Amino acid sequence: MHTIQFAIRTLVVLSAILAFTESDAAGETQRVASEPARPNILFFIADNWAWPHAGVLGDPTAQTPIFDQLAREGVVLNNAFCPVPSCSPTRSCILTGRAAHQLEEAASLWSGFPRKFTVFTESLRAVGYEVGYSGKGWSPGNYLDFGWTENPVGEQYQNFAEFMKFRDASKPFFFWSGNTETSLSKWRYEPEAWATLDANSLRIPAELPDAEEVRLSMLAYYGCVGRIDSDAGRCIDVLKQQGLFDETFVVYTSDNGWQMPRGLANCYDTGTRVPLVIRWGTHISAGIVLNEFVSLTDFAPTFLELAGVDIPMEMTGRSMVDLLLQRPEKLVRDAVFLERERHANVRRGNLSYPIRGVRTRDFLYLRNLRPERFPAGDPKAYWAVGDFGDVDGSRAKFFLLDNATKPEVTRFFELSFAKRPAEELYDLRVDPQQLVNVADDSKYATSKNELGKRIEQWMVETDDPRVNPNYDAWDNYPYFGGRVVDENGAPVSKRKP
């Protein structure tokens, strides 16, 4: 499937100069890029941080000076999507470079990670890279009972500075910095937690009501976004102190969307579209915004190509190296495929809520393969999280639940919690918020059929077990997350922050 053209075609030449021309809205611009041999790689990945919540992306509330600086000095990939709107499976896809449905139970949250799957960090180690991680690596889930002796990412360190202190400086390195500051457990609602933010600048998303609880939830989240960025700044400082900043391939991104209603665990942009910026010194042009579609699954083949390693045929991701260097032979992707299986264990019988979808520039098309189930989980708590447990427990969520029957709230409640039809189609040209389902509108029949065929072809080409409409093995895989119970062992129906 892949034609391997190494970024390191001339390893004996440390700095080959490539001339190329890029056409953009401003016209034809002559640019020059160079390819060093086997760069260091810093992969900074946040938890539950959604697009476009960064200053440089136009968000007036987000305070992200480090992300913004990297954007000015590197490349913003404006259409970056996670493959699954859930952290464990997205991290499985990042590590393997493969579609989630190829990874058995590792396609679900709080899953196992079978040892038989090859991860790119092993391949980097094999060619001499020092590899380490801090914070959240592959998680949450169980890997130790599946043959791994350490996290699939590699050896854990307290932070990037500690790794750099003990690494072998004669070798290139790969480091995964997993920040969890935007995890809901770290949201702080007291004003001092977001005192530097302009509360009046909040843009309430169209899928949520303008209520005090929604605003407080957003401010708590944005306070965490600032702490993510500060942590990224500490990593950058380490590189600068050691004179390695310009020779390191720096990636700054997130694993999925935010933990607000209709965000995490949903295949809408609020759950799948993520910020992404890449800086690589003078080797890629600065201040560029690329609108080609990329998936986080593309990181594995990208990192392997940078290291001069053959990209395995089983990887469904594509290397981004040609795109970043703006080579004429770059592969342009006009869409990304999305999917999900079981997120939290929130339906009786451990049931999943499987989705397959495709996101293009003009449309989002989703197939809900088990529409008889609640997309947000059972209305009353079953095992994990709480009522409608695939929506995490922010104050915004509980406002919707507590006020669901009020006319001014009912529509918002239904957007996040009601059952959905087998097909959803959104025309992004007139409905970028993805709120009006036009799947049954006859004037969209041709577009819907074409997108449906793309999904079917993708499923067949990537050996998706869901090609069999009766396949439900994901409902039977063990769930290693905790249970929400009271002192008598009965499920708790609500937990308010």
N, C-alpha and C positions, 0 to 999 in steps of 0.2 A: 504493500500500500504506500510505502514511503520511498521516495528517491533520496537517498542520503547524500547530502552535499555538505561536508563538514565546514563549520565556521573556521576550523583550524586547518585549512587546506595547505598552508605553507608554514608549518610549525617552526621551520628554521628561520623564518622571517618574523620577527617579533611585532612588526607594525606595517602590514601591507596597506597601502592607501587605495581606497576605492572611490572612484568618482561616479556619481549618479545624479540623476535629475528627478525631482519630485514635483508633481503638479498639485497645487492646492488652490484654495479660494482666492489667494492673493496673486496667483499666476505661477509661472514656471520659475523655480528657484534652484540654483546650482548648489549642491551640498557635498561635503566630503566626509567619509567615515573611515575608520581604521579598525582592523581586527587584531587584537593581541592574542597570544597563545594562552589557553587554559586560565581564564580569569577567576579570581575569587568571586564567590557568590554570597550575598547577604539577602536572605528571604525573610522579610518582616511581614507577618500575617496577623491581622487583628481578628477578633471574634465578634461576629454579629454587627458589623459596621456596614451600612448601606450607602449606595450611590444615591444622590450626589452630595453627601454630607462632608464636604471639604470646602474651604474658602475658595480655592482656585477653580472649583467646579460650580461656583456661583451661589453657594449656600451662605446667606448673610449671618447665620448664627454660629456656624462651625468655626472653631479656632484651631487651625491646622497649619502653622507656619512651616513646619518641617516638610509635610507633604507638598505644600505650595512651592517651597524652595526646590524640591526635587523635580516638580513639574516644570519649573522655569529652566532647570538645568538638564532635563531629560525629556522623556516622552510620556504623555498621558494617553492611555488606551481607553477611549471613551465608551466603548461597547464591550466591556469585560463582564462575563457572567460566570457564576459558579454552576457546576453541572447539576447539583442537587441543593435545594434550599435547606440544608441541614449540615451540621459541622462534621460529624464522623464520616459520612459518605463522601462529602466533598474532599476531605483530607485523604480518604482512600483513593479517590480519583487523581488528586494531585500527586500522590506518591507513586502510583502505578502508571499514570498516563492513560488510563483505560476508562471506558464508560462504566458507570456504577452497576448497571445490570449484568456486567460480566464478572462481578466481584462477589457473587453469592451473598452471604450475610453481611459482608463489609459494605453493602449498599444501604445499610440502615443505621440509625442512631443507636448508641449504646449496644453495639454489636460485638461480634468476634471479628478478628482479622486473620484469616487462614494464612499459614506460613508459606503456602505454595506460591503466593503471588510475589513477584519480584518488584522491589521498590527502587527508585532511581538513586537513592542515597547509597545503597549497596554497590551499584554500578560506579558511582563516583569514588567510593572507597577503593574499589578494585583497581582504579587507574591512578591512585595516589593522593586523592583528596583527603584532607582532614575534615571530618564531618561531626557536627554537634548540634544540639538544640537547647533552648530554654523555654520555660513557660509551657504552653499547650502545644504538644506535638500531634501525633495521631491520638485523638480523644474526642468524646468519651467512649470507652468500650473496653473490651478484654482482649489483650494480645498475649499475655503470659501463658494462658492455658491453651494457646493455639500454636505453640512452638517457638515463639520469639523469646529471646533472653533479655531484650531491652526494647524500648519503644521502636516501632518500625522506622521512625525518623533517624534514630541513632543514639549516641551517648548524650546524656543530659548534663547540663551545666547550670549553675545558678543564674548566669546572665552571659551576655556576649563578651563582656570584659574579661570574665573568668576564662572563657574558652580561648580568647586571644592571648591570655597570659600563659596558658599551658600548651598551646598547639605547637606543632613542629613548623617553625617559620620558613623552612625550606620547601614546604609543600603548599599548593593552593588549598583554599578551604571553601567549604559550604557550611553556612550556619543558618538555622531556622529559628527565628525569634518569634514565639507564639504569644502574643499579647491578649489578655482576656479582660481588659478594663471595661469594655462595653458589654460584657456579660450582665444580664439583668440582676444577678446577685450583687453587683457592685454599683447599681444605680443608687444615687443618694438624692433624696427629695428635699432635703433642707436647703434653704437659699444659699448658705455659705458654700455649698458644693458646686454651685454654678454662678457665683457672685460676679465673675468677670464677663458673663454673657449678657447680651442685650435681649432681654425677654420679649421686648416689643418687636424684634426682628423675626420671630418664629413664623414659618410658613406652614400652616396646618394642612396636611395632605388631604386630598379630596375624599379619601376613603374613611376619614375620621371626623367626628364633630368638633367644633370649636368649643371645648369645655375645659374647665379649670384642670380636671384630672388628666386630660390629654396634654395640655400645656405643661403641667408639672412632669409628666412622664417624658416628654420631649426634652425638657430642660435637664432632667436627671441623666438622660442619654447623652446629650451634647456635652455635659460636664465630663463624662467618661471619654468622649471622643478627644477632648483636649488632653486627657492623661495618656491616651494611646500615642498621640503625637509627641508628647514629651519623652516617652520611652523610645520612640523611633529616633528622636534627637540624640539621646544618650548613645545609641548604637552608632550613629553617624559620627559623633564626637570621638569614639574609639577608633574608627577608621581614619579620621583626620589626624589624630595624635600619632598614629603609626605610619602616616604617609601613604595609606592604601586606598583612600577614598576614590581617586580617579581611576584606579585599576580594579575596582570591584564592581561587579554587576549587581546593582542594588534594586530590589523589588519591594514595593510597599503596597499592600493590598489587604483584602478581607476574605473570610471564608464563605460568607452568605449575608443576607439582609438582616435588618434589625428585628428586635423581639417585640415589636408592636403588632397589634391585630392586623391581619392580612399581610404580614411581613414574613418572618421566618416560617419555614415549612410550607410556604405557598410558592407556586411557580410564576407568580406575577413578578414584575420588575422589583417590587418592594422586598421580595424574598431572594431574588437571584442576581440582580445587577449590583456590581461592587466597584468601588474606586480602585484604580490601578495606575501606578506610575512606575516607570523604570528609568534609572539613571546609570550611565556607564561611561563616565568621564567624557573624553572627546571621541569615543568610539561610536556613539550615536549622536545625532544632531539634537540640539537643545531647543526647548520651547515648542515642541511639535505636538499636535493633537491628532491622533489616528482614530478613524471611525470604523475601521474594519472590525468584525466580530472576532473576539477571542474567548476561549473558555479556560478556566483555571486548570483543566485537564491538560492544557498545552504546556504547562510548566515543565513537566518531566522530560518530554522530548527537547524542549528548549535548553534545559540545563545539560542534558547529555550531549547535544550538538556543541554547545560551548566548550565542553570538556573533551571533545573529539571522540565520543563514544557512539558506536552504531545505535540507531534508534530501533528498538525491537519491533518486529512486524505487528505484534499484537496490540501495540499502543494505538488508540483511536485519536489521541491528541496530535496536534501538529506543532512543529517547532515554530517559534516566533522570530527566529534569528533573521531570516530574509526580510520579514516585515519591518523589524526594528532597524535594520541596515538599509532599508528601502532599495533592495536589489530589484532589478527588472524582473527577475524570475520569481518574485515573491508569490506565495499562494494567498489569494484573497478569498476569505470566507464571507459569504453573504448571509449567514444565519448561524445560530447555535441551537443545539438540542438540549432539552431540559427533561428531568425526570425526578421522581421520588418514589420511595417505598414507605416502610414504616418509619415515622419520626419517633415520637414518644409512644409508649405502650398505653394508649388511651381509649381503646375500643375493646369491648368484651370479646374474648376469643383471641386476643393479641393481634387483631386485624390491622392490616396496612391500609393506606389510602393511595393506591398506585396512580401515577400520572405519567404520561408521555407528552412532550410538547416541543414546539419549534418556535423560535423567536427570530423574525426577520426585521428589516428596517421598517416595514409598513404594518406588520401583523404579529400578534401573538396568538397561536393556536394551541389549545390544550385538549387532550383526551383524558377524561376522568374515567378510569377503567372499572371502578366500582362505585358508581354514582349513588347507589342506595345507602352508602355509608356517609357519616358526617365527616366532612373534610377537616374540621377542627377537633374531632374526637367526640366521644359520647357526651351528651349534655350533662350527665352526672359522672363524677370521677370514677374511673375503673381501677387503675393501678398507679399511674404516674401523674404528676403535676396538679391535677384538679379537674373541675368541670371544663368541658371543651379543652382538654389538656394539650392539644397541639398549638394552642395560643398561650404563651407564657404569661405569668401573673403580674403584669404591670397595673398601675392604677387606671390606665386607659382601658384595659380589658375589663376590670371590674365595674367601671362606669358603664360600659356597654351592657354588661350582664344585668346590672341593677336597674337599668333604665330602658330595657329592651322594648317594653310595651308603650313607651311614650312616643307619640307620633313623630317628634323631631329627632328621635334616636333610632327608631325601628329600622330604617333603611341602612344605617351604618351597622347595626347589629347583624342584619342579614348578610351584608357583604362579607363579614368575617366568619359567621357561624352557621349560616343556613346551608342546607344541602345544595349541590350544584348539578347541572345537567351533564350528560355524557360528553358533550362538546362545548367548548368555549372559544369564541373568536373575537378578537378585539382589533379594531382599525386604529392603529396608532397615529395615523395622520390627523384624525379628528378626536381621538380619545386616548391620549398618551397615558392617562391614569389607569386605563384598563378597567373601566367600571361598567360599560355598556356592552353586553354580550350580543353580537350580531350573527351568531352561528345559524340561527333560523331565518335570517333575512335572505330572501332569494337573490337579491342583487350581489350577494357575496358568495353564492354557490360555487362559482368557478375557483375563486381564491381558496375557499375552504377545501375543496376537493384536491387541489394541487398541494396544499400544505399537508393534508391527510396522507397523500401518497408519499410525500417526503418522509414523514414519520414512519410509515410502513416500510419504506425502502431502508431507512436507517436501522430500524429494528431487525430486519432480516440480515443486513450486511454485518451487523455487530452481534449477531447471535443472541438477541434478546429473548429470554425464555417466555416473555409475555406475548410473543407471537402466537403462542397457544392461549386462547382466551380463557381457558380454565386453570391456568397456572397460578398458584397462590403459595408457593413455597416460602415466601418471605413472612407469611403469617406464622410459620412454624419455627423460625429461628429463635434461639433464646434471646431474651432481653436482659441486659445486665445492669440496668438502671434501678434505682431504689423505688420503693413503694410508698405512697402517701397514705398513712394510716393514723388513726387517733389512738388514745391510750388503751382502747379496747380492741384494737386491731381492725377496726372497720375503716373503710375508705373515707377520707376527709373530702368534703365536697368543695370547699373553698379555702384558699390561703391568700389573705390580703397583705400587700406590702405595708 
